[in-house]
Amino acid sequence: MSYPGSAAAGATVLDLEPDSEAAREMTALADEIKQLLN
């Protein structure tokens, strides 16, 4: 429920649940995108 809850609150999972699996997934996704762009 991390993603729907954060969207409903107008925030990100990194803001609301920084230690959650969802936050780790988002961080990993951002890291992968950064690697592809460099």
C-alpha positions as CSV (number, residue, x, y, z in Angstrom):
1,M,0.0,0.0,0.0
2,S,3.0,2.3,0.0
3,Y,2.5,3.7,-3.5
4,P,-1.3,4.4,-3.3
5,G,-0.9,5.8,0.1
6,S,1.9,8.2,-0.9
7,A,0.0,9.3,-4.0
8,A,-3.1,10.0,-2.0
9,A,-1.0,12.1,0.4
10,G,0.7,14.0,-2.4
11,A,4.1,12.7,-1.4
12,T,6.6,10.0,-2.4
13,V,7.3,6.7,-0.6
14,L,10.8,8.2,0.1
15,D,9.1,11.0,2.0
16,L,6.6,8.9,3.9
17,E,8.2,5.5,4.3
18,P,12.0,5.9,3.7
19,D,12.9,2.5,5.1
20,S,10.2,0.5,3.1
21,E,10.7,-1.9,0.3
22,A,9.0,0.5,-2.0
23,A,11.5,3.2,-1.2
24,R,14.3,0.8,-1.9
25,E,12.7,-0.1,-5.2
26,M,12.4,3.6,-6.2
27,T,16.1,4.3,-5.2
28,A,17.2,1.3,-7.2
29,L,15.2,2.5,-10.2
30,A,16.7,5.9,-10.0
31,D,20.2,4.5,-9.8
32,E,19.6,2.3,-12.8
33,I,18.3,5.3,-14.8
34,K,21.4,7.4,-13.8
35,Q,23.7,4.6,-15.0
36,L,21.9,4.4,-18.4
37,L,22.2,8.2,-18.9
38,N,25.9,8.4,-18.1
